[in-house]
Amino acid sequence: MIEKSIDGVTFLVFEKLLPFDGLMHTVTTRSGGVSSGAYRSLNLGLGTGDEDENVIKNYGLVSRALGFELSLLAAAKQVH
């Protein structure tokens, strides 16, 4: 696992997935972001109680840090 930080956004890259040409993958951490209060972090969870505007801004931070157009993002919904 490789940990990187760009413009205050910290993310993880897994070496076993690096050979796939044209695929960018990462797992973000909660470091950075514009959310405040109980959600003070890089909250990427719509529907969590955080302001949608903050979550969308956080997604913008991630896309700029990683150098991709936000419209190309593929994300998963994690259920515990």
PDB file of N, CA, C and O in Angstrom:
ATOM      1  N   MET A   1       0.848  -1.171   0.000  1.00  0.00           N
ATOM      2  CA  MET A   1       0.000   0.000   0.000  1.00  0.00           C
ATOM      3  C   MET A   1       0.893   1.233   0.000  1.00  0.00           C
ATOM      4  O   MET A   1       1.892   1.293   0.718  1.00  0.00           O
ATOM      5  N   ILE A   2       0.523   2.202  -0.806  1.00  0.00           N
ATOM      6  CA  ILE A   2       1.255   3.463  -0.904  1.00  0.00           C
ATOM      7  C   ILE A   2       0.332   4.562  -0.392  1.00  0.00           C
ATOM      8  O   ILE A   2      -0.803   4.683  -0.852  1.00  0.00           O
ATOM      9  N   GLU A   3       0.811   5.364   0.556  1.00  0.00           N
ATOM     10  CA  GLU A   3       0.035   6.495   1.055  1.00  0.00           C
ATOM     11  C   GLU A   3       0.581   7.771   0.437  1.00  0.00           C
ATOM     12  O   GLU A   3       1.788   8.015   0.459  1.00  0.00           O
ATOM     13  N   LYS A   4      -0.324   8.594  -0.124  1.00  0.00           N
ATOM     14  CA  LYS A   4       0.067   9.848  -0.754  1.00  0.00           C
ATOM     15  C   LYS A   4      -0.816  10.966  -0.222  1.00  0.00           C
ATOM     16  O   LYS A   4      -1.931  10.729   0.243  1.00  0.00           O
ATOM     17  N   SER A   5      -0.303  12.179  -0.298  1.00  0.00           N
ATOM     18  CA  SER A   5      -1.096  13.339   0.076  1.00  0.00           C
ATOM     19  C   SER A   5      -0.852  14.440  -0.948  1.00  0.00           C
ATOM     20  O   SER A   5       0.294  14.806  -1.212  1.00  0.00           O
ATOM     21  N   ILE A   6      -1.933  14.969  -1.525  1.00  0.00           N
ATOM     22  CA  ILE A   6      -1.855  16.053  -2.508  1.00  0.00           C
ATOM     23  C   ILE A   6      -2.884  17.099  -2.104  1.00  0.00           C
ATOM     24  O   ILE A   6      -4.063  16.782  -1.941  1.00  0.00           O
ATOM     25  N   ASP A   7      -2.454  18.321  -1.946  1.00  0.00           N
ATOM     26  CA  ASP A   7      -3.345  19.435  -1.606  1.00  0.00           C
ATOM     27  C   ASP A   7      -4.221  19.125  -0.390  1.00  0.00           C
ATOM     28  O   ASP A   7      -5.399  19.483  -0.368  1.00  0.00           O
ATOM     29  N   GLY A   8      -3.655  18.466   0.612  1.00  0.00           N
ATOM     30  CA  GLY A   8      -4.386  18.176   1.843  1.00  0.00           C
ATOM     31  C   GLY A   8      -5.291  16.965   1.789  1.00  0.00           C
ATOM     32  O   GLY A   8      -5.931  16.627   2.785  1.00  0.00           O
ATOM     33  N   VAL A   9      -5.357  16.296   0.630  1.00  0.00           N
ATOM     34  CA  VAL A   9      -6.165  15.087   0.487  1.00  0.00           C
ATOM     35  C   VAL A   9      -5.216  13.895   0.585  1.00  0.00           C
ATOM     36  O   VAL A   9      -4.301  13.751  -0.226  1.00  0.00           O
ATOM     37  N   THR A  10      -5.444  13.040   1.588  1.00  0.00           N
ATOM     38  CA  THR A  10      -4.613  11.853   1.769  1.00  0.00           C
ATOM     39  C   THR A  10      -5.366  10.644   1.230  1.00  0.00           C
ATOM     40  O   THR A  10      -6.554  10.465   1.500  1.00  0.00           O
ATOM     41  N   PHE A  11      -4.660   9.819   0.468  1.00  0.00           N
ATOM     42  CA  PHE A  11      -5.299   8.660  -0.139  1.00  0.00           C
ATOM     43  C   PHE A  11      -4.327   7.501  -0.209  1.00  0.00           C
ATOM     44  O   PHE A  11      -3.114   7.678  -0.094  1.00  0.00           O
ATOM     45  N   LEU A  12      -4.875   6.313  -0.398  1.00  0.00           N
ATOM     46  CA  LEU A  12      -4.102   5.073  -0.441  1.00  0.00           C
ATOM     47  C   LEU A  12      -4.234   4.447  -1.820  1.00  0.00           C
ATOM     48  O   LEU A  12      -5.306   4.459  -2.424  1.00  0.00           O
ATOM     49  N   VAL A  13      -3.123   3.897  -2.307  1.00  0.00           N
ATOM     50  CA  VAL A  13      -3.091   3.185  -3.587  1.00  0.00           C
ATOM     51  C   VAL A  13      -2.531   1.794  -3.308  1.00  0.00           C
ATOM     52  O   VAL A  13      -1.555   1.653  -2.572  1.00  0.00           O
ATOM     53  N   PHE A  14      -3.136   0.784  -3.886  1.00  0.00           N
ATOM     54  CA  PHE A  14      -2.717  -0.590  -3.648  1.00  0.00           C
ATOM     55  C   PHE A  14      -1.935  -1.118  -4.843  1.00  0.00           C
ATOM     56  O   PHE A  14      -2.424  -1.114  -5.973  1.00  0.00           O
ATOM     57  N   GLU A  15      -0.709  -1.573  -4.577  1.00  0.00           N
ATOM     58  CA  GLU A  15       0.208  -1.987  -5.631  1.00  0.00           C
ATOM     59  C   GLU A  15      -0.363  -3.071  -6.534  1.00  0.00           C
ATOM     60  O   GLU A  15      -0.092  -3.067  -7.734  1.00  0.00           O
ATOM     61  N   LYS A  16      -1.137  -3.990  -5.997  1.00  0.00           N
ATOM     62  CA  LYS A  16      -1.656  -5.100  -6.802  1.00  0.00           C
ATOM     63  C   LYS A  16      -2.615  -4.628  -7.892  1.00  0.00           C
ATOM     64  O   LYS A  16      -2.870  -5.359  -8.849  1.00  0.00           O
ATOM     65  N   LEU A  17      -3.146  -3.419  -7.759  1.00  0.00           N
ATOM     66  CA  LEU A  17      -4.062  -2.892  -8.767  1.00  0.00           C
ATOM     67  C   LEU A  17      -3.363  -1.982  -9.772  1.00  0.00           C
ATOM     68  O   LEU A  17      -3.996  -1.521 -10.722  1.00  0.00           O
ATOM     69  N   LEU A  18      -2.081  -1.715  -9.585  1.00  0.00           N
ATOM     70  CA  LEU A  18      -1.355  -0.811 -10.471  1.00  0.00           C
ATOM     71  C   LEU A  18      -1.211  -1.315 -11.906  1.00  0.00           C
ATOM     72  O   LEU A  18      -1.154  -0.484 -12.813  1.00  0.00           O
ATOM     73  N   PRO A  19      -1.149  -2.632 -12.171  1.00  0.00           N
ATOM     74  CA  PRO A  19      -0.937  -3.074 -13.554  1.00  0.00           C
ATOM     75  C   PRO A  19      -2.092  -2.811 -14.516  1.00  0.00           C
ATOM     76  O   PRO A  19      -1.920  -3.008 -15.719  1.00  0.00           O
ATOM     77  N   PHE A  20      -3.238  -2.383 -14.053  1.00  0.00           N
ATOM     78  CA  PHE A  20      -4.391  -2.194 -14.924  1.00  0.00           C
ATOM     79  C   PHE A  20      -4.307  -0.844 -15.619  1.00  0.00           C
ATOM     80  O   PHE A  20      -4.627   0.189 -15.031  1.00  0.00           O
ATOM     81  N   ASP A  21      -3.872  -0.859 -16.881  1.00  0.00           N
ATOM     82  CA  ASP A  21      -3.745   0.378 -17.657  1.00  0.00           C
ATOM     83  C   ASP A  21      -5.080   1.093 -17.777  1.00  0.00           C
ATOM     84  O   ASP A  21      -6.112   0.469 -18.025  1.00  0.00           O
ATOM     85  N   GLY A  22      -5.050   2.401 -17.600  1.00  0.00           N
ATOM     86  CA  GLY A  22      -6.244   3.214 -17.771  1.00  0.00           C
ATOM     87  C   GLY A  22      -7.166   3.239 -16.572  1.00  0.00           C
ATOM     88  O   GLY A  22      -8.186   3.928 -16.592  1.00  0.00           O
ATOM     89  N   LEU A  23      -6.826   2.497 -15.525  1.00  0.00           N
ATOM     90  CA  LEU A  23      -7.655   2.462 -14.323  1.00  0.00           C
ATOM     91  C   LEU A  23      -6.967   3.239 -13.212  1.00  0.00           C
ATOM     92  O   LEU A  23      -5.836   2.934 -12.833  1.00  0.00           O
ATOM     93  N   MET A  24      -7.658   4.239 -12.697  1.00  0.00           N
ATOM     94  CA  MET A  24      -7.153   4.939 -11.519  1.00  0.00           C
ATOM     95  C   MET A  24      -7.964   4.426 -10.337  1.00  0.00           C
ATOM     96  O   MET A  24      -9.191   4.358 -10.401  1.00  0.00           O
ATOM     97  N   HIS A  25      -7.299   4.076  -9.295  1.00  0.00           N
ATOM     98  CA  HIS A  25      -8.007   3.622  -8.107  1.00  0.00           C
ATOM     99  C   HIS A  25      -7.380   4.273  -6.887  1.00  0.00           C
ATOM    100  O   HIS A  25      -6.190   4.589  -6.880  1.00  0.00           O
ATOM    101  N   THR A  26      -8.178   4.468  -5.870  1.00  0.00           N
ATOM    102  CA  THR A  26      -7.669   4.985  -4.610  1.00  0.00           C
ATOM    103  C   THR A  26      -8.719   4.793  -3.527  1.00  0.00           C
ATOM    104  O   THR A  26      -9.907   4.621  -3.802  1.00  0.00           O
ATOM    105  N   VAL A  27      -8.257   4.827  -2.319  1.00  0.00           N
ATOM    106  CA  VAL A  27      -9.128   4.872  -1.151  1.00  0.00           C
ATOM    107  C   VAL A  27      -8.730   6.133  -0.408  1.00  0.00           C
ATOM    108  O   VAL A  27      -7.565   6.301  -0.050  1.00  0.00           O
ATOM    109  N   THR A  28      -9.684   7.019  -0.173  1.00  0.00           N
ATOM    110  CA  THR A  28      -9.360   8.251   0.533  1.00  0.00           C
ATOM    111  C   THR A  28      -9.381   8.013   2.034  1.00  0.00           C
ATOM    112  O   THR A  28      -9.997   7.069   2.528  1.00  0.00           O
ATOM    113  N   THR A  29      -8.693   8.894   2.740  1.00  0.00           N
ATOM    114  CA  THR A  29      -8.796   8.916   4.197  1.00  0.00           C
ATOM    115  C   THR A  29      -9.724  10.076   4.554  1.00  0.00           C
ATOM    116  O   THR A  29     -10.247  10.742   3.660  1.00  0.00           O
ATOM    117  N   ARG A  30      -9.931  10.320   5.817  1.00  0.00           N
ATOM    118  CA  ARG A  30     -10.800  11.416   6.240  1.00  0.00           C
ATOM    119  C   ARG A  30     -10.018  12.718   6.411  1.00  0.00           C
ATOM    120  O   ARG A  30     -10.583  13.723   6.842  1.00  0.00           O
ATOM    121  N   SER A  31      -8.745  12.712   6.082  1.00  0.00           N
ATOM    122  CA  SER A  31      -7.884  13.893   6.213  1.00  0.00           C
ATOM    123  C   SER A  31      -8.311  15.007   5.281  1.00  0.00           C
ATOM    124  O   SER A  31      -8.544  14.768   4.096  1.00  0.00           O
ATOM    125  N   GLY A  32      -8.417  16.224   5.800  1.00  0.00           N
ATOM    126  CA  GLY A  32      -8.746  17.384   4.974  1.00  0.00           C
ATOM    127  C   GLY A  32     -10.238  17.575   4.853  1.00  0.00           C
ATOM    128  O   GLY A  32     -11.002  17.082   5.682  1.00  0.00           O
ATOM    129  N   GLY A  33     -10.654  18.281   3.836  1.00  0.00           N
ATOM    130  CA  GLY A  33     -12.068  18.483   3.572  1.00  0.00           C
ATOM    131  C   GLY A  33     -12.615  19.764   4.164  1.00  0.00           C
ATOM    132  O   GLY A  33     -11.948  20.440   4.947  1.00  0.00           O
ATOM    133  N   VAL A  34     -13.843  20.090   3.779  1.00  0.00           N
ATOM    134  CA  VAL A  34     -14.484  21.332   4.201  1.00  0.00           C
ATOM    135  C   VAL A  34     -15.622  21.101   5.194  1.00  0.00           C
ATOM    136  O   VAL A  34     -16.194  22.066   5.700  1.00  0.00           O
ATOM    137  N   SER A  35     -15.954  19.868   5.478  1.00  0.00           N
ATOM    138  CA  SER A  35     -17.048  19.594   6.407  1.00  0.00           C
ATOM    139  C   SER A  35     -16.680  20.065   7.811  1.00  0.00           C
ATOM    140  O   SER A  35     -15.503  20.141   8.166  1.00  0.00           O
ATOM    141  N   SER A  36     -17.709  20.380   8.603  1.00  0.00           N
ATOM    142  CA  SER A  36     -17.441  20.897   9.943  1.00  0.00           C
ATOM    143  C   SER A  36     -18.294  20.168  10.972  1.00  0.00           C
ATOM    144  O   SER A  36     -19.094  19.294  10.636  1.00  0.00           O
ATOM    145  N   GLY A  37     -18.107  20.544  12.223  1.00  0.00           N
ATOM    146  CA  GLY A  37     -18.859  19.935  13.317  1.00  0.00           C
ATOM    147  C   GLY A  37     -18.553  18.454  13.437  1.00  0.00           C
ATOM    148  O   GLY A  37     -17.397  18.039  13.360  1.00  0.00           O
ATOM    149  N   ALA A  38     -19.592  17.667  13.626  1.00  0.00           N
ATOM    150  CA  ALA A  38     -19.422  16.216  13.779  1.00  0.00           C
ATOM    151  C   ALA A  38     -18.850  15.569  12.526  1.00  0.00           C
ATOM    152  O   ALA A  38     -18.327  14.456  12.590  1.00  0.00           O
ATOM    153  N   TYR A  39     -18.941  16.250  11.388  1.00  0.00           N
ATOM    154  CA  TYR A  39     -18.473  15.702  10.106  1.00  0.00           C
ATOM    155  C   TYR A  39     -17.152  16.316   9.681  1.00  0.00           C
ATOM    156  O   TYR A  39     -16.751  16.160   8.527  1.00  0.00           O
ATOM    157  N   ARG A  40     -16.465  17.009  10.579  1.00  0.00           N
ATOM    158  CA  ARG A  40     -15.224  17.712  10.255  1.00  0.00           C
ATOM    159  C   ARG A  40     -14.200  16.733   9.669  1.00  0.00           C
ATOM    160  O   ARG A  40     -13.533  15.994  10.394  1.00  0.00           O
ATOM    161  N   SER A  41     -14.098  16.751   8.356  1.00  0.00           N
ATOM    162  CA  SER A  41     -13.204  15.832   7.666  1.00  0.00           C
ATOM    163  C   SER A  41     -13.456  15.943   6.172  1.00  0.00           C
ATOM    164  O   SER A  41     -14.140  16.848   5.694  1.00  0.00           O
ATOM    165  N   LEU A  42     -12.886  15.000   5.462  1.00  0.00           N
ATOM    166  CA  LEU A  42     -13.148  14.850   4.030  1.00  0.00           C
ATOM    167  C   LEU A  42     -14.339  13.901   3.900  1.00  0.00           C
ATOM    168  O   LEU A  42     -14.210  12.808   3.348  1.00  0.00           O
ATOM    169  N   ASN A  43     -15.480  14.318   4.402  1.00  0.00           N
ATOM    170  CA  ASN A  43     -16.671  13.476   4.373  1.00  0.00           C
ATOM    171  C   ASN A  43     -17.174  13.358   2.943  1.00  0.00           C
ATOM    172  O   ASN A  43     -17.440  14.369   2.292  1.00  0.00           O
ATOM    173  N   LEU A  44     -17.308  12.127   2.448  1.00  0.00           N
ATOM    174  CA  LEU A  44     -17.802  11.873   1.097  1.00  0.00           C
ATOM    175  C   LEU A  44     -19.139  11.140   1.123  1.00  0.00           C
ATOM    176  O   LEU A  44     -19.524  10.491   0.151  1.00  0.00           O
ATOM    177  N   GLY A  45     -19.834  11.252   2.240  1.00  0.00           N
ATOM    178  CA  GLY A  45     -21.097  10.527   2.398  1.00  0.00           C
ATOM    179  C   GLY A  45     -22.319  11.411   2.285  1.00  0.00           C
ATOM    180  O   GLY A  45     -22.687  12.093   3.240  1.00  0.00           O
ATOM    181  N   LEU A  46     -22.951  11.404   1.118  1.00  0.00           N
ATOM    182  CA  LEU A  46     -24.246  12.072   0.988  1.00  0.00           C
ATOM    183  C   LEU A  46     -25.256  11.294   1.824  1.00  0.00           C
ATOM    184  O   LEU A  46     -25.197  10.066   1.879  1.00  0.00           O
ATOM    185  N   GLY A  47     -26.173  11.990   2.468  1.00  0.00           N
ATOM    186  CA  GLY A  47     -27.172  11.319   3.279  1.00  0.00           C
ATOM    187  C   GLY A  47     -26.698  10.971   4.673  1.00  0.00           C
ATOM    188  O   GLY A  47     -27.349  10.193   5.370  1.00  0.00           O
ATOM    189  N   THR A  48     -25.566  11.538   5.097  1.00  0.00           N
ATOM    190  CA  THR A  48     -25.034  11.245   6.429  1.00  0.00           C
ATOM    191  C   THR A  48     -25.476  12.257   7.469  1.00  0.00           C
ATOM    192  O   THR A  48     -25.266  12.054   8.665  1.00  0.00           O
ATOM    193  N   GLY A  49     -26.085  13.345   7.023  1.00  0.00           N
ATOM    194  CA  GLY A  49     -26.431  14.428   7.929  1.00  0.00           C
ATOM    195  C   GLY A  49     -25.568  15.654   7.693  1.00  0.00           C
ATOM    196  O   GLY A  49     -25.902  16.749   8.146  1.00  0.00           O
ATOM    197  N   ASP A  50     -24.467  15.476   6.992  1.00  0.00           N
ATOM    198  CA  ASP A  50     -23.614  16.600   6.595  1.00  0.00           C
ATOM    199  C   ASP A  50     -24.339  17.373   5.497  1.00  0.00           C
ATOM    200  O   ASP A  50     -25.194  16.821   4.803  1.00  0.00           O
ATOM    201  N   GLU A  51     -24.004  18.623   5.344  1.00  0.00           N
ATOM    202  CA  GLU A  51     -24.584  19.436   4.274  1.00  0.00           C
ATOM    203  C   GLU A  51     -24.148  18.878   2.919  1.00  0.00           C
ATOM    204  O   GLU A  51     -22.957  18.658   2.702  1.00  0.00           O
ATOM    205  N   ASP A  52     -25.084  18.648   2.013  1.00  0.00           N
ATOM    206  CA  ASP A  52     -24.759  18.133   0.676  1.00  0.00           C
ATOM    207  C   ASP A  52     -23.721  19.012  -0.014  1.00  0.00           C
ATOM    208  O   ASP A  52     -22.834  18.503  -0.699  1.00  0.00           O
ATOM    209  N   GLU A  53     -23.826  20.329   0.163  1.00  0.00           N
ATOM    210  CA  GLU A  53     -22.875  21.267  -0.448  1.00  0.00           C
ATOM    211  C   GLU A  53     -21.439  20.970  -0.001  1.00  0.00           C
ATOM    212  O   GLU A  53     -20.512  21.044  -0.807  1.00  0.00           O
ATOM    213  N   ASN A  54     -21.252  20.634   1.283  1.00  0.00           N
ATOM    214  CA  ASN A  54     -19.914  20.301   1.782  1.00  0.00           C
ATOM    215  C   ASN A  54     -19.397  19.006   1.167  1.00  0.00           C
ATOM    216  O   ASN A  54     -18.232  18.916   0.779  1.00  0.00           O
ATOM    217  N   VAL A  55     -20.266  18.007   1.080  1.00  0.00           N
ATOM    218  CA  VAL A  55     -19.868  16.718   0.507  1.00  0.00           C
ATOM    219  C   VAL A  55     -19.465  16.896  -0.954  1.00  0.00           C
ATOM    220  O   VAL A  55     -18.465  16.330  -1.396  1.00  0.00           O
ATOM    221  N   ILE A  56     -20.231  17.672  -1.696  1.00  0.00           N
ATOM    222  CA  ILE A  56     -19.913  17.912  -3.102  1.00  0.00           C
ATOM    223  C   ILE A  56     -18.587  18.668  -3.232  1.00  0.00           C
ATOM    224  O   ILE A  56     -17.788  18.365  -4.119  1.00  0.00           O
ATOM    225  N   LYS A  57     -18.352  19.641  -2.361  1.00  0.00           N
ATOM    226  CA  LYS A  57     -17.062  20.343  -2.360  1.00  0.00           C
ATOM    227  C   LYS A  57     -15.925  19.375  -2.051  1.00  0.00           C
ATOM    228  O   LYS A  57     -14.853  19.467  -2.649  1.00  0.00           O
ATOM    229  N   ASN A  58     -16.152  18.444  -1.116  1.00  0.00           N
ATOM    230  CA  ASN A  58     -15.120  17.452  -0.789  1.00  0.00           C
ATOM    231  C   ASN A  58     -14.796  16.570  -1.989  1.00  0.00           C
ATOM    232  O   ASN A  58     -13.632  16.255  -2.240  1.00  0.00           O
ATOM    233  N   TYR A  59     -15.838  16.168  -2.735  1.00  0.00           N
ATOM    234  CA  TYR A  59     -15.593  15.398  -3.959  1.00  0.00           C
ATOM    235  C   TYR A  59     -14.777  16.221  -4.949  1.00  0.00           C
ATOM    236  O   TYR A  59     -13.917  15.678  -5.642  1.00  0.00           O
ATOM    237  N   GLY A  60     -15.035  17.513  -5.022  1.00  0.00           N
ATOM    238  CA  GLY A  60     -14.256  18.391  -5.887  1.00  0.00           C
ATOM    239  C   GLY A  60     -12.796  18.445  -5.476  1.00  0.00           C
ATOM    240  O   GLY A  60     -11.911  18.462  -6.332  1.00  0.00           O
ATOM    241  N   LEU A  61     -12.533  18.471  -4.162  1.00  0.00           N
ATOM    242  CA  LEU A  61     -11.156  18.457  -3.664  1.00  0.00           C
ATOM    243  C   LEU A  61     -10.437  17.179  -4.100  1.00  0.00           C
ATOM    244  O   LEU A  61      -9.283  17.217  -4.527  1.00  0.00           O
ATOM    245  N   VAL A  62     -11.135  16.055  -3.985  1.00  0.00           N
ATOM    246  CA  VAL A  62     -10.542  14.770  -4.377  1.00  0.00           C
ATOM    247  C   VAL A  62     -10.253  14.761  -5.876  1.00  0.00           C
ATOM    248  O   VAL A  62      -9.165  14.358  -6.288  1.00  0.00           O
ATOM    249  N   SER A  63     -11.196  15.191  -6.687  1.00  0.00           N
ATOM    250  CA  SER A  63     -10.980  15.145  -8.135  1.00  0.00           C
ATOM    251  C   SER A  63      -9.835  16.060  -8.561  1.00  0.00           C
ATOM    252  O   SER A  63      -9.055  15.701  -9.444  1.00  0.00           O
ATOM    253  N   ARG A  64      -9.726  17.232  -7.947  1.00  0.00           N
ATOM    254  CA  ARG A  64      -8.606  18.129  -8.290  1.00  0.00           C
ATOM    255  C   ARG A  64      -7.270  17.552  -7.832  1.00  0.00           C
ATOM    256  O   ARG A  64      -6.282  17.616  -8.564  1.00  0.00           O
ATOM    257  N   ALA A  65      -7.235  16.987  -6.617  1.00  0.00           N
ATOM    258  CA  ALA A  65      -5.988  16.422  -6.090  1.00  0.00           C
ATOM    259  C   ALA A  65      -5.496  15.265  -6.947  1.00  0.00           C
ATOM    260  O   ALA A  65      -4.292  15.100  -7.147  1.00  0.00           O
ATOM    261  N   LEU A  66      -6.428  14.467  -7.451  1.00  0.00           N
ATOM    262  CA  LEU A  66      -6.051  13.285  -8.227  1.00  0.00           C
ATOM    263  C   LEU A  66      -6.020  13.543  -9.727  1.00  0.00           C
ATOM    264  O   LEU A  66      -5.600  12.681 -10.498  1.00  0.00           O
ATOM    265  N   GLY A  67      -6.465  14.732 -10.145  1.00  0.00           N
ATOM    266  CA  GLY A  67      -6.345  15.116 -11.547  1.00  0.00           C
ATOM    267  C   GLY A  67      -7.331  14.453 -12.485  1.00  0.00           C
ATOM    268  O   GLY A  67      -6.957  14.062 -13.590  1.00  0.00           O
ATOM    269  N   PHE A  68      -8.596  14.314 -12.067  1.00  0.00           N
ATOM    270  CA  PHE A  68      -9.598  13.763 -12.976  1.00  0.00           C
ATOM    271  C   PHE A  68     -10.851  14.623 -12.922  1.00  0.00           C
ATOM    272  O   PHE A  68     -11.081  15.358 -11.960  1.00  0.00           O
ATOM    273  N   GLU A  69     -11.653  14.518 -13.972  1.00  0.00           N
ATOM    274  CA  GLU A  69     -12.925  15.234 -14.019  1.00  0.00           C
ATOM    275  C   GLU A  69     -13.916  14.547 -13.076  1.00  0.00           C
ATOM    276  O   GLU A  69     -14.079  13.328 -13.113  1.00  0.00           O
ATOM    277  N   LEU A  70     -14.558  15.327 -12.251  1.00  0.00           N
ATOM    278  CA  LEU A  70     -15.496  14.773 -11.279  1.00  0.00           C
ATOM    279  C   LEU A  70     -16.589  13.942 -11.942  1.00  0.00           C
ATOM    280  O   LEU A  70     -17.070  12.974 -11.355  1.00  0.00           O
ATOM    281  N   SER A  71     -16.982  14.306 -13.146  1.00  0.00           N
ATOM    282  CA  SER A  71     -18.038  13.563 -13.851  1.00  0.00           C
ATOM    283  C   SER A  71     -17.618  12.133 -14.202  1.00  0.00           C
ATOM    284  O   SER A  71     -18.470  11.318 -14.553  1.00  0.00           O
ATOM    285  N   LEU A  72     -16.327  11.814 -14.117  1.00  0.00           N
ATOM    286  CA  LEU A  72     -15.836  10.468 -14.437  1.00  0.00           C
ATOM    287  C   LEU A  72     -15.718   9.557 -13.219  1.00  0.00           C
ATOM    288  O   LEU A  72     -15.321   8.399 -13.343  1.00  0.00           O
ATOM    289  N   LEU A  73     -16.059  10.075 -12.052  1.00  0.00           N
ATOM    290  CA  LEU A  73     -15.910   9.325 -10.812  1.00  0.00           C
ATOM    291  C   LEU A  73     -16.872   8.144 -10.756  1.00  0.00           C
ATOM    292  O   LEU A  73     -18.056   8.274 -11.067  1.00  0.00           O
ATOM    293  N   ALA A  74     -16.352   7.008 -10.360  1.00  0.00           N
ATOM    294  CA  ALA A  74     -17.183   5.837 -10.037  1.00  0.00           C
ATOM    295  C   ALA A  74     -16.978   5.574  -8.547  1.00  0.00           C
ATOM    296  O   ALA A  74     -15.846   5.395  -8.099  1.00  0.00           O
ATOM    297  N   ALA A  75     -18.036   5.552  -7.803  1.00  0.00           N
ATOM    298  CA  ALA A  75     -17.945   5.356  -6.363  1.00  0.00           C
ATOM    299  C   ALA A  75     -18.868   4.219  -5.950  1.00  0.00           C
ATOM    300  O   ALA A  75     -19.795   3.856  -6.673  1.00  0.00           O
ATOM    301  N   ALA A  76     -18.599   3.673  -4.789  1.00  0.00           N
ATOM    302  CA  ALA A  76     -19.428   2.583  -4.259  1.00  0.00           C
ATOM    303  C   ALA A  76     -20.098   3.048  -2.970  1.00  0.00           C
ATOM    304  O   ALA A  76     -19.586   3.930  -2.280  1.00  0.00           O
ATOM    305  N   LYS A  77     -21.222   2.465  -2.656  1.00  0.00           N
ATOM    306  CA  LYS A  77     -21.884   2.733  -1.394  1.00  0.00           C
ATOM    307  C   LYS A  77     -21.572   1.554  -0.464  1.00  0.00           C
ATOM    308  O   LYS A  77     -21.900   0.404  -0.757  1.00  0.00           O
ATOM    309  N   GLN A  78     -20.941   1.870   0.645  1.00  0.00           N
ATOM    310  CA  GLN A  78     -20.538   0.827   1.580  1.00  0.00           C
ATOM    311  C   GLN A  78     -21.643   0.640   2.623  1.00  0.00           C
ATOM    312  O   GLN A  78     -22.112   1.610   3.219  1.00  0.00           O
ATOM    313  N   VAL A  79     -22.046  -0.587   2.835  1.00  0.00           N
ATOM    314  CA  VAL A  79     -23.061  -0.906   3.839  1.00  0.00           C
ATOM    315  C   VAL A  79     -22.416  -1.823   4.863  1.00  0.00           C
ATOM    316  O   VAL A  79     -21.773  -2.812   4.509  1.00  0.00           O
ATOM    317  N   HIS A  80     -22.589  -1.494   6.119  1.00  0.00           N
ATOM    318  CA  HIS A  80     -22.015  -2.319   7.201  1.00  0.00           C
ATOM    319  C   HIS A  80     -23.060  -3.263   7.737  1.00  0.00           C
ATOM    320  O   HIS A  80     -22.779  -4.041   8.649  1.00  0.00           O
TER     321      HIS A  80
END
